[in-house]
Amino acid sequence: MKSKQMKHALFIISLACLLSHLTACDNMHGETKRALSDAAQAVVQQVEQEVAAEVENALSDVLGPEENISEDKSSTPAKASEKQKGNIRKAEMPGKMHGVPERIIEHTGYTLSFNREHNNPNWVAWELTAEESEGTLARTNEFLPDPDVPAPHRVTTADYRGSGYDRGHMVPAADMKWSQRAMSECFYMSNMCPQDHSLNSGPWSTLEKACRRWAKNEGAVYVVCGPVYKSTKPKTIGSALRISVPDGFFKVVLSLQKGKEKAIGFYYANRDGKQPMHETATTVDAIEELTGIDFFVNIPDRLEQRIEAECALKKWQ
């Protein structure tokens, strides 16, 4: 038990003893006795609530809260200013991770799994529709701490200053042009990873543009991407916090166009140099083996098994 929680527990015990003493005391004036008793009980309730909140936060930080699944966005008009939250399981959501810290955070246009050990996302997932891919809002370029990340792990843009790495978007700003709120939230630092500038502005950007093109062709695509660490002690950057530098990045893409369902995976090393899409393309199964993440768990098992074993870039082009 944490020291603060221990102090609260001892305080509650002391107050309980006081209440017991007040109850047994016969020579105290009735009104005074009731007032002291009521005050003591109120303090006990307040401290109990604080302890319960601390325990809940501690468990949430260790285990991650229950996944907050949004309404299937394919049924929500893309032109709407916001996408409503609900309880329908989303096609893009991966399965729960095991042995890895994760906190599920849901924003307007995407969901992420935050890892407090790396101070990076484990993954970021979103749906991109054909209409959304043609959004017209401008980038905000205002990088902000994510208010939904616990304060001790809340990365700021200062943590990247002088590091030599870009604040690399996982869900790209160009995918969020359909909503001002979605655009603003995609600049939360929880959506960033330290990324080589050449990769960020080159091959990774090319893949992002391809996904928007595929969204137009397919009607909608479901995307998950995130960092890959091949070392147990990766390089870190940061001032107030230590942020792990990924060895590479993955992206998996799913289309559920009826009769033409397909999926594909990609892996890019976090370095400069050419990385043609046909060389980085692979199966979703291979990305699952690389990352330990179970993708597209909310689609029928038979379909999932079939399309995750395929890698046919030509089908997308």
C-alpha positions as CSV (number, residue, x, y, z in Angstrom):
1,M,0.0,0.0,0.0
2,K,1.3,3.5,-0.8
3,S,2.3,5.7,2.2
4,K,-0.4,8.2,1.5
5,Q,-3.0,5.4,1.4
6,M,-1.6,4.0,4.7
7,K,-1.9,7.4,6.3
8,H,-5.5,7.7,5.2
9,A,-6.2,4.2,6.5
10,L,-4.7,5.1,9.9
11,F,-6.6,8.3,10.0
12,I,-9.9,6.5,9.3
13,I,-9.1,4.0,12.2
14,S,-8.4,7.0,14.5
15,L,-11.6,8.6,13.6
16,A,-13.5,5.4,14.1
17,C,-12.1,5.1,17.6
18,L,-13.2,8.7,18.2
19,L,-16.7,7.9,17.0
20,S,-16.8,5.0,19.3
21,H,-15.7,7.1,22.2
22,L,-18.3,9.8,21.5
23,T,-21.0,7.1,21.4
24,A,-20.0,5.8,24.8
25,C,-19.6,9.3,26.3
26,D,-22.7,10.1,28.5
27,N,-21.6,13.5,30.1
28,M,-21.3,15.4,26.8
29,H,-24.0,17.8,25.8
30,G,-26.3,16.2,23.2
31,E,-26.0,18.8,20.5
32,T,-22.2,19.0,20.8
33,K,-21.9,15.2,20.7
34,R,-24.1,15.0,17.6
35,A,-22.1,17.8,15.9
36,L,-18.8,16.2,16.6
37,S,-20.0,12.8,15.5
38,D,-21.5,14.2,12.2
39,A,-18.2,16.1,11.5
40,A,-16.1,13.0,12.1
41,Q,-18.3,10.8,9.9
42,A,-18.1,13.4,7.1
43,V,-14.3,13.3,7.3
44,V,-14.3,9.5,7.2
45,Q,-16.5,9.5,4.1
46,Q,-14.3,12.1,2.3
47,V,-11.1,10.2,3.1
48,E,-12.7,6.9,2.0
49,Q,-13.6,8.5,-1.3
50,E,-10.0,9.8,-1.8
51,V,-8.5,6.4,-1.1
52,A,-11.0,4.7,-3.4
53,A,-10.1,7.2,-6.2
54,E,-6.3,6.6,-5.6
55,V,-6.8,2.8,-5.7
56,E,-8.8,3.1,-8.9
57,N,-6.2,5.3,-10.6
58,A,-3.4,2.9,-9.5
59,L,-5.2,-0.1,-10.9
60,S,-6.1,1.7,-14.1
61,D,-2.4,2.7,-14.6
62,V,-1.3,-0.9,-14.1
63,L,-4.1,-2.8,-15.8
64,G,-5.5,-0.2,-18.1
65,P,-9.2,0.7,-17.9
66,E,-11.9,-1.2,-19.6
67,E,-11.8,-0.5,-23.3
68,N,-14.1,2.3,-24.2
69,I,-15.4,1.2,-27.6
70,S,-17.1,3.8,-29.8
71,E,-20.0,3.6,-32.1
72,D,-19.1,2.1,-35.4
73,K,-18.1,5.2,-37.4
74,S,-19.0,3.7,-40.7
75,S,-22.7,4.3,-39.7
76,T,-22.0,8.0,-38.8
77,P,-21.9,10.6,-41.6
78,A,-18.4,11.8,-42.1
79,K,-19.6,15.3,-42.7
80,A,-20.8,15.5,-39.1
81,S,-18.7,17.8,-36.9
82,E,-18.0,15.0,-34.4
83,K,-18.3,11.2,-34.3
84,Q,-20.5,10.0,-31.4
85,K,-19.2,7.6,-28.9
86,G,-21.2,4.4,-28.1
87,N,-20.8,0.7,-27.3
88,I,-20.5,-1.0,-30.7
89,R,-17.2,-2.8,-31.3
90,K,-15.1,-1.1,-33.8
91,A,-13.5,-3.0,-36.7
92,E,-10.1,-1.3,-36.2
93,M,-9.7,-2.1,-32.5
94,P,-7.0,-4.6,-31.6
95,G,-7.3,-7.1,-28.9
96,K,-6.2,-6.5,-25.3
97,M,-2.5,-6.7,-24.9
98,H,-0.9,-9.0,-22.3
99,G,2.2,-8.3,-20.3
100,V,2.4,-4.7,-21.7
101,P,1.3,-1.6,-19.9
102,E,-1.6,0.0,-21.8
103,R,-4.2,2.7,-21.1
104,I,-7.0,2.9,-23.7
105,I,-7.7,6.5,-24.6
106,E,-10.5,7.5,-27.0
107,H,-10.4,10.7,-28.9
108,T,-12.8,12.1,-31.5
109,G,-11.1,10.6,-34.6
110,Y,-9.0,7.8,-33.2
111,T,-8.3,5.5,-30.2
112,L,-4.9,4.7,-28.8
113,S,-3.2,2.4,-26.3
114,F,-0.7,4.3,-24.2
115,N,2.4,2.7,-22.8
116,R,3.7,4.4,-19.6
117,E,7.1,2.6,-19.8
118,H,7.9,4.0,-23.2
119,N,5.8,7.1,-23.0
120,N,4.6,6.3,-26.5
121,P,1.5,4.7,-27.8
122,N,1.5,0.9,-28.2
123,W,-0.9,1.5,-31.1
124,V,-3.2,4.1,-32.6
125,A,-6.4,2.9,-34.5
126,W,-8.9,4.7,-36.6
127,E,-11.4,4.4,-39.4
128,L,-11.0,6.6,-42.5
129,T,-13.9,7.0,-44.9
130,A,-13.9,8.2,-48.4
131,E,-15.6,11.5,-47.4
132,E,-13.2,12.1,-44.5
133,S,-10.2,11.6,-46.8
134,E,-11.4,14.7,-48.7
135,G,-11.6,17.0,-45.6
136,T,-10.6,20.6,-46.1
137,L,-9.6,21.9,-42.7
138,A,-6.0,23.2,-42.2
139,R,-3.4,21.7,-39.9
140,T,-3.3,23.3,-36.4
141,N,0.4,22.5,-35.8
142,E,-0.3,23.1,-32.1
143,F,1.4,20.1,-30.3
144,L,-0.2,19.7,-26.9
145,P,0.1,17.3,-23.9
146,D,-2.8,14.7,-23.9
147,P,-5.0,15.6,-20.9
148,D,-6.2,12.0,-20.8
149,V,-2.7,10.7,-20.1
150,P,-1.7,10.5,-16.3
151,A,0.3,13.7,-15.4
152,P,3.5,11.8,-14.6
153,H,3.6,10.5,-18.2
154,R,2.3,13.5,-20.0
155,V,4.8,14.2,-22.8
156,T,5.3,17.8,-24.0
157,T,6.9,19.1,-27.1
158,A,9.9,20.2,-25.0
159,D,10.8,16.6,-24.5
160,Y,11.6,16.4,-28.2
161,R,13.6,19.6,-28.4
162,G,17.1,19.1,-29.6
163,S,16.6,15.3,-29.9
164,G,17.1,15.2,-33.7
165,Y,13.8,13.4,-34.1
166,D,10.5,14.5,-35.6
167,R,7.3,14.4,-33.6
168,G,6.0,11.7,-35.9
169,H,2.2,11.5,-36.1
170,M,0.7,8.0,-35.9
171,V,-2.7,9.1,-37.1
172,P,-1.8,11.8,-39.6
173,A,-3.3,15.2,-39.5
174,A,-4.4,14.9,-43.1
175,D,-6.7,12.1,-42.1
176,M,-8.5,14.4,-39.5
177,K,-9.4,17.3,-41.8
178,W,-13.1,16.4,-41.4
179,S,-13.4,17.9,-37.9
180,Q,-11.7,20.8,-36.1
181,R,-11.8,18.8,-32.8
182,A,-10.4,15.7,-34.5
183,M,-7.6,17.8,-36.0
184,S,-6.7,19.4,-32.7
185,E,-6.7,16.1,-30.9
186,C,-4.4,14.4,-33.4
187,F,-1.7,16.9,-32.3
188,Y,-1.7,15.5,-28.8
189,M,1.7,14.2,-27.9
190,S,0.3,10.8,-27.1
191,N,-0.2,10.4,-30.9
192,M,3.5,11.1,-31.5
193,C,6.6,8.9,-31.6
194,P,10.3,9.9,-32.1
195,Q,10.7,9.5,-35.9
196,D,13.6,9.9,-38.2
197,H,12.9,13.0,-40.3
198,S,13.7,11.3,-43.6
199,L,11.3,8.5,-42.8
200,N,8.6,10.9,-41.6
201,S,8.7,13.1,-44.7
202,G,9.4,10.3,-47.2
203,P,8.3,6.7,-47.1
204,W,6.0,7.1,-44.1
205,S,4.3,10.0,-45.7
206,T,3.9,8.1,-49.0
207,L,2.1,5.3,-47.1
208,E,-0.2,7.8,-45.4
209,K,-1.2,9.2,-48.8
210,A,-1.7,5.7,-50.1
211,C,-4.1,5.0,-47.3
212,R,-6.2,8.1,-48.1
213,R,-6.3,7.0,-51.7
214,W,-7.4,3.5,-50.7
215,A,-10.1,5.0,-48.4
216,K,-11.5,6.7,-51.5
217,N,-11.4,3.6,-53.6
218,E,-12.7,1.2,-51.0
219,G,-15.3,3.5,-49.3
220,A,-13.5,3.2,-46.0
221,V,-10.3,1.6,-44.5
222,Y,-9.5,0.6,-40.9
223,V,-5.9,1.5,-39.9
224,V,-3.7,0.6,-36.9
225,C,-0.1,1.8,-36.6
226,G,2.5,2.2,-33.9
227,P,6.1,1.8,-32.8
228,V,8.3,-1.4,-32.8
229,Y,11.1,-2.0,-30.3
230,K,13.6,-4.7,-31.1
231,S,15.7,-3.9,-28.0
232,T,14.7,-4.4,-24.4
233,K,16.5,-1.1,-23.6
234,P,15.9,1.2,-26.5
235,K,17.5,4.6,-26.9
236,T,15.6,7.4,-25.2
237,I,15.1,11.1,-25.6
238,G,13.4,13.7,-23.4
239,S,14.0,16.3,-20.7
240,A,11.3,15.9,-18.0
241,L,10.4,12.4,-19.3
242,R,12.3,9.6,-21.0
243,I,10.7,8.7,-24.3
244,S,11.8,5.5,-26.1
245,V,13.0,5.8,-29.7
246,P,11.4,3.0,-31.8
247,D,13.5,0.8,-34.0
248,G,10.7,0.9,-36.6
249,F,7.0,1.4,-37.2
250,F,4.2,-0.9,-38.3
251,K,0.9,-0.1,-40.1
252,V,-1.9,-2.5,-40.9
253,V,-4.8,-1.7,-43.2
254,L,-8.2,-3.4,-43.5
255,S,-10.9,-3.0,-46.2
256,L,-14.3,-4.5,-45.6
257,Q,-15.7,-3.7,-49.0
258,K,-18.3,-6.5,-49.5
259,G,-16.9,-9.3,-51.6
260,K,-13.4,-7.7,-51.8
261,E,-12.3,-7.8,-48.2
262,K,-8.6,-7.6,-47.7
263,A,-5.8,-6.6,-45.3
264,I,-2.1,-5.8,-45.6
265,G,0.7,-4.9,-43.3
266,F,3.8,-2.7,-43.5
267,Y,7.0,-2.3,-41.5
268,Y,9.4,0.6,-41.9
269,A,12.8,0.9,-40.1
270,N,13.2,4.2,-38.2
271,R,16.1,5.5,-40.3
272,D,16.8,7.5,-43.4
273,G,17.1,6.0,-46.9
274,K,14.7,4.6,-49.4
275,Q,12.1,2.1,-48.3
276,P,9.8,1.3,-51.2
277,M,6.3,0.2,-50.4
278,H,6.7,-3.1,-52.2
279,E,9.6,-4.0,-50.0
280,T,8.0,-3.0,-46.7
281,A,4.6,-4.7,-47.4
282,T,3.9,-8.0,-45.6
283,T,1.0,-9.9,-44.1
284,V,-0.9,-8.8,-41.0
285,D,0.1,-12.1,-39.5
286,A,3.7,-11.1,-39.8
287,I,3.1,-7.8,-38.1
288,E,1.2,-9.6,-35.3
289,E,4.2,-11.9,-34.7
290,L,6.5,-8.8,-34.7
291,T,4.5,-6.7,-32.3
292,G,2.5,-9.2,-30.2
293,I,-0.7,-7.4,-31.1
294,D,-3.8,-9.2,-32.2
295,F,-5.4,-7.0,-35.0
296,F,-8.9,-6.9,-36.3
297,V,-10.4,-9.1,-33.6
298,N,-13.9,-7.7,-34.1
299,I,-14.4,-9.2,-37.6
300,P,-15.5,-12.8,-38.2
301,D,-12.8,-15.3,-37.3
302,R,-12.8,-17.1,-40.7
303,L,-12.5,-13.8,-42.6
304,E,-9.8,-12.6,-40.2
305,Q,-7.7,-15.7,-40.7
306,R,-7.9,-15.6,-44.4
307,I,-7.1,-11.9,-45.1
308,E,-4.4,-11.6,-42.4
309,A,-2.4,-14.4,-44.1
310,E,-2.4,-12.5,-47.5
311,C,-0.1,-9.9,-48.8
312,A,-1.2,-8.7,-52.2
313,L,-0.2,-5.1,-52.7
314,K,-1.5,-5.2,-56.3
315,K,-5.0,-5.6,-54.9
316,W,-4.7,-2.2,-53.3
317,Q,-3.2,-0.4,-56.3
